[in-house]
Amino acid sequence: MHESGRRGAQSEAHPRRGLAYNPFFFRRIEMKKTKPFPVAVRVVPVAAKPRAKYSCEKCPGYCCTYSDIEITRRDIERLARHFKVDYARAEQRYTKPDAKGKARLLRHRQDSIFESACMFFDQDKRRCTVYEARPGVCRKYPDSTRCGYYDFLVFEREQQGNDEYIALT
């Protein structure tokens, strides 16, 4: 203690810096260097991915009939590998430019049910013929646990009393 009776009021010079030395200050710094006490950590389980409330196997491929199915360079590369052709040939054969010329779209062909469908869509089986190499947008669709068209299709099939009914609008 200092002559005045207060703790830490010593005015010794710090050995390296020539500053006033306060032993209580340096003791607190040394205490902070020790390892902290263990803190209990609560592990929150990750919620399981919600189950889809639709079945693509019961759908006539409505999403494959969208007029603009935009694809990326990576998608074209995937198709090129699948068909064992180079990138330029895959781009020329399987895509077309959009109206503004900024993006690439999958080519379409006339469909027996809808106006047109993706060129890779099998119109007899109503399935994708390049499923393993399908574009990213097709892999992500419908990007939720519900598909609006499928909900509409189920409703229409229930109303018609026909499990094979295909609603066109």
C-alpha distance (Angstrom), angle and dihedral (degrees) to the residues before:
residue distance angle dihedral
M1 . . .
H2 3.68 . .
E3 3.77 123.5 .
S4 3.80 88.9 -102.0
G5 3.82 89.3 58.1
R6 3.81 95.6 -112.6
R7 3.77 120.1 127.9
G8 3.75 118.6 -120.7
A9 3.75 96.5 13.0
Q10 3.78 92.1 119.5
S11 3.74 113.9 130.1
E12 3.77 101.4 -155.6
A13 3.80 113.9 145.1
H14 3.78 118.6 -107.6
P15 3.80 108.5 -109.5
R16 3.82 95.4 -125.9
R17 3.75 107.2 27.5
G18 3.74 105.5 31.0
L19 3.81 90.9 -124.5
A20 3.75 126.9 135.4
Y21 3.83 108.5 -78.6
N22 3.77 119.1 -131.0
P23 3.85 110.9 -177.0
F24 3.81 93.5 -164.6
F25 3.80 91.5 56.2
F26 3.80 92.4 52.1
R27 3.82 92.0 44.9
R28 3.84 89.2 56.3
I29 3.79 90.8 50.8
E30 3.81 90.2 51.4
M31 3.81 90.4 50.0
K32 3.81 91.0 54.2
K33 3.82 90.9 55.9
T34 3.79 92.0 66.1
K35 3.79 121.0 95.0
P36 3.78 115.6 -86.0
F37 3.74 121.3 -113.1
P38 3.79 113.3 -92.1
V39 3.78 111.8 -92.7
A40 3.77 120.4 -151.4
V41 3.80 110.8 -115.5
R42 3.75 120.0 -153.9
V43 3.78 112.9 -145.8
V44 3.76 112.8 -145.5
P45 3.81 111.9 -153.7
V46 3.78 115.9 -124.4
A47 3.77 111.1 -113.5
A48 3.77 114.7 -113.6
K49 3.78 116.7 -108.1
P50 3.81 108.2 -90.3
R51 3.79 113.5 -106.7
A52 3.75 118.0 -110.0
K53 3.78 116.0 -107.5
Y54 3.79 95.0 -151.4
S55 3.80 138.9 64.7
C56 3.79 120.2 -140.2
E57 3.82 88.5 -164.0
K58 3.82 89.6 67.1
C59 3.80 94.8 46.6
P60 3.82 126.5 89.8
G61 3.82 90.6 -134.5
Y62 3.76 100.9 -92.2
C63 3.82 93.7 165.3
C64 3.83 89.7 55.7
T65 3.81 88.9 61.7
Y66 3.80 96.5 60.2
S67 3.79 106.2 125.0
D68 3.81 95.2 -134.9
I69 3.79 114.3 44.7
E70 3.80 101.7 169.4
I71 3.78 117.5 -155.0
T72 3.79 134.8 -171.7
R73 3.78 134.4 -129.6
R74 3.79 88.5 -101.0
D75 3.82 90.1 55.1
I76 3.80 91.1 52.2
E77 3.81 90.1 49.2
R78 3.82 89.5 51.5
L79 3.81 91.2 50.9
A80 3.80 90.5 46.9
R81 3.82 91.0 54.6
H82 3.81 90.8 45.8
F83 3.81 93.0 53.5
K84 3.83 93.5 34.8
V85 3.81 94.7 -122.3
D86 3.78 131.8 122.7
Y87 3.80 123.0 -94.9
A88 3.81 96.0 -102.9
R89 3.79 92.9 52.3
A90 3.83 92.2 47.3
E91 3.79 91.2 49.6
Q92 3.81 91.2 49.1
R93 3.83 96.2 45.2
Y94 3.80 103.0 38.8
T95 3.81 106.4 28.9
K96 3.78 141.8 49.4
P97 3.81 130.8 -165.4
D98 3.79 119.2 -98.4
A99 3.81 120.1 -115.8
K100 3.81 92.3 -87.5
G101 3.80 94.0 43.6
K102 3.80 92.5 -124.8
A103 3.81 101.5 106.3
R104 3.80 138.9 34.6
L105 3.81 122.1 -119.5
L106 3.78 129.9 -165.1
R107 3.77 113.4 -104.1
H108 3.81 118.6 -112.1
R109 3.79 136.0 -150.1
Q110 3.77 132.1 -162.3
D111 3.81 114.0 -73.7
S112 3.81 128.1 -147.3
I113 3.82 93.6 -136.5
F114 3.80 107.0 23.3
E115 3.80 126.6 33.9
S116 3.81 94.0 -97.3
A117 3.80 140.0 -17.0
C118 3.78 139.4 -161.6
M119 3.78 111.2 -70.0
F120 3.83 90.1 -120.4
F121 3.80 93.3 56.9
D122 3.82 115.3 109.0
Q123 3.79 103.4 -137.4
D124 3.81 95.3 -162.0
K125 3.81 98.1 50.2
R126 3.84 92.7 27.9
R127 3.81 90.5 -133.9
C128 3.81 138.5 118.1
T129 3.81 113.7 -93.8
V130 3.82 93.6 -158.2
Y131 3.80 98.0 43.4
E132 3.83 93.8 143.6
A133 3.82 91.0 50.2
R134 3.81 98.2 34.7
P135 3.81 117.5 141.8
G136 3.79 122.3 -93.8
V137 3.80 93.7 -107.9
C138 3.82 89.3 57.9
R139 3.81 91.0 48.0
K140 3.80 91.1 54.5
Y141 3.80 98.6 42.0
P142 3.01 127.2 148.4
D143 3.82 87.2 14.8
S144 3.81 92.7 -151.9
T145 3.79 140.8 57.4
R146 3.80 90.8 -92.9
C147 3.78 134.3 57.7
G148 3.80 113.3 -153.6
Y149 3.77 94.0 -152.0
Y150 3.80 92.3 49.2
D151 3.82 91.1 51.3
F152 3.80 88.8 50.9
L153 3.82 91.1 46.5
V154 3.82 92.9 51.6
F155 3.80 90.4 48.7
E156 3.81 92.6 49.6
R157 3.81 92.5 46.5
E158 3.81 90.4 51.8
Q159 3.82 90.9 48.7
Q160 3.80 92.6 48.1
G161 3.83 93.6 42.9
N162 3.80 88.6 -131.1
D163 3.83 123.4 114.9
E164 3.82 90.8 -162.2
Y165 3.80 97.0 51.2
I166 3.80 114.3 127.2
A167 3.79 115.6 -152.5
L168 3.78 110.6 -149.5
T169 3.80 99.6 -164.3
